[in-house]
Amino acid sequence: MSATRRTQTASRDADAGLGLAEPGLLRVSSWIGGAWDKSSPAGVFAVTNPADGEEITGVLAADADRAAAAVDAAHRAFGPWSRLLPQERADVLKRWHALILEHKEDLARLMTLEQGKPVSEARGEIDYGASFVEFFAEEAKRPDIMSVTSHLNDAEVEVWREPVGVAALVTPWNFPNAMLTRKAAAALAIGCTVVAHPSRETPLSALALAELAARAGLPAGVFNVVVGDAAEIVGTWTQDTRVRALSFTGSTGVGRLLYEQCAPTIKRLSLELGGHAPFIVFADADLDKAVREAIKAKFATSGQDCLGANRFFVERPVYAAFCEKFAEAARALSVGNGLEDPDIGPLMNDRAIAKQREHVDDAVARGAKVLCGGGVMDLGPLFFAPTVLADVPDAAKILHEETFGPVAAVAPFDTEDEAVARANATEYGLMAYVHTRDPSRIYRVSRALEFGMLGINRTKVTGAPIPFGGMKQSGLGREGSRHGIEAFSDVKYVCRDWS
């Protein structure tokens, strides 16, 4: 399709609204300086529905010049926004929060259309994303600054927390709403202005958030969303000295690249990178509960979650029973178009399917058994069957690489020390899950596991008040909680003479 025809398609689809109750939430161009940028210097790209491969709409792609224009707008807006009373910034964020919840159904529909996840999961993400806006609206009024008693008998000592300036936010396709609100709400609350780049595969959720932010009264230039090629847009921001902080959620490989690109300008970095979560089941665990939680930990978002369990280590006395129950539960999961609200939707793209096939084939070649699933389903090329592999050997790729899909690898262990050592044998350190009823073991294992977050006898652990982040090569810094503002602020020390 030509660029001209795609532009016409984008306009027509914007009018149609994709069945939204509020068609104005479908936006197909960048939001820069308080206006929708109708130019398309880098052409038009298609956003497709992974369930059927059909084009949803065309989106106008920005280039490096438009990325720089967004920084110009954010830099101009920084002074007035940062000087507002914290209560005034909080009021705007509260209005944004209310609008997100008011339009929850439309935002969930948009997300399912572009990302594929079941619509009930999409609704849950809208609630989750909105919770960060509400949380940081409150935190705006109480920045966490310690009191310092002067060490000098003729001086007054003060410590202030101040916004760093323009913050660049780079968000992934698997949680296109919540990853943006978690970053943006913290940055805006402390007084930063924002330039954001959503994944090219799921830009519509971010653009809808920009529309609601404008309706909430965020001033022109305070919140900008630029869509297009990531290397060109984000590369422009990493080189710009006016961009003082960069927050990224995505793969560890891309995180390393951004770390390198930001080094010359010494930006404040927050990196939420890959995960390779172990799920450890001890023989004394509630086995039925462990299986229920294992299904949640593995198959939510079709397995496309950095918190998703990848490696299941089960103590030998209950290994056979766990495998049987886990495979039975996985076979019972429904798979289909996200708008029909199945348990599992399609994967995002062909690369994701190729990774599942690679990991299954490699594990089987090394002696693993396929208990259920194992391949692409008849529903379409991006539907991979929920898969459980048993007796997976340590040499298998799936025990060393993030799968990011609905394939679970199960292996037995004999001792607590063995389970911990195998769980820690990875460059990743984001999330780990443990099931046991022994209080002493809970303490020992929690201390020994090298992961930033632990779920003990449960899967759901995240929320606005908690510090989200990992150890080792799973990232830098924390998002959410009171610590979330630290990525976008500096501490200033002032010593005033009494005379």
Secondary structure, DSSP 8 states (H G I E B T S, - for coil): --HHHHHHHHHHHHHHGGG-SSGGG---S-EETTEE----TT-EEEEE-TTT--EEEEEE-B-HHHHHHHHHHHHHHHHHHHHS-HHHHHHHHHHHHHHHHHTHHHHHHHHHHHH---HHHHHHHHHHHHHHHHHHHHHTTS--------SSTTEEEEEEEEE-SEEEEE--SSSTTHHHHHHHHHHHHHT-EEEEE--TTS-HHHHHHHHHHHHHT--TTTEEE--B-HHHHHHHHHH-TTEEEEEEES-HHHHHHHHHHHGGGT-EEEEE----EEEEE-TTS-HHHHHHHHHHHHHGGGG--TT-EEEEEEEHHHHHHHHHHHHHHHHT--B--GGG--SB---SSHHHHHHHHHHHHHHHHTT-EEEE--SB-TT-TT-B--EEEES--TTSGGGTS---SSEEEEEEE-SHHHHHHHHH-SS--SEEEEE-S-HHHHHHHHHH---SEEEES-S----TTS-B--SGGGEES-BSTGGGGGGGEEEEEEEEE--
